Amino acid sequence: MAYWSAWVKYHYPEKFFKNWLKNADEKIDPDLEKRQLIISAKSEGIKVCGPSINVLEENFSWRNGSIYFGICNVKNVGNAHLEQLRSGLQKIGNNKSWINILINVLLDVNKRAVENLISVGAFAGFGKSRTEMLHEYHCLSDLTEKEINYIRDKIDLNNLSVSDVLDRLISTGTKKTGGFISTQARLDKIKDVLLRIKNPGRSLIDNSVVYAKIEEKLLGHAINHSELNACSDTCH
């Protein structure tokens, strides 16, 4: 076994690392196993990327010359959540903007799973920090199911921000005045959500140290962030 493992590693390193990472959870210390394999893969010139919604695989896979974490390699994310993501993304087709994914997909998936996926960078590429994505997700999670369905059915999300969407929802007014929102108290709560979006009261810039620790916890190894990044940012 040792001989054949060495032979495969030499001749087919991408297959070796992908499959050994897939089986890391069977080891006594899965996180240590992943960490050592990822460091070794990088030393061989093989790039290891975190999970991505553009690579909706359950476990580690080889795509575009790199090894990608699977969606289910994130702690507290299972096959049921993966299928929910696949189904939701299939429904929205090619219109995969952040606002569209947030409202039409993520609000129907388990909260902890969504938080963990955002926290490890699975939704990178939309020009938003992970902190901002989490903030917007938490704010919209305060809307009721009826309010979310109204947004989905009645508001064209193209080129809109989260605050634009809430503005349009608020502009419908209460049922008493011929609008959609149930009561004045509920309207005031939605206005509070909008205020939190516009004035979060904290920086929405990602902290490299924080997210390095989050990746260590949720993936077993820091992939996109590291404490060295933070030191470099401080020096600049």
Salt bridges, closest charged atoms under 4 A:
ASP25 OD1 - LYS34 NZ 3.30
ASP31 OD1 - LYS75 NZ 3.44
GLU57 OE2 - ARG63 NH2 2.80
GLU83 OE2 - ARG86 NH1 2.76
ASP108 OD2 - ARG152 NH2 3.09
GLU115 OE2 - HIS138 NE2 2.79
GLU132 OE2 - LYS128 NZ 3.11
GLU136 OE2 - LYS128 NZ 3.11
ASP142 OD2 - ARG196 NH1 2.67
GLU147 OE2 - ARG186 NE 2.73
ASP167 OD2 - LYS198 NZ 3.85
GLU215 OE2 - ARG130 NH1 2.95
GLU216 OE1 - ARG35 NH2 3.65
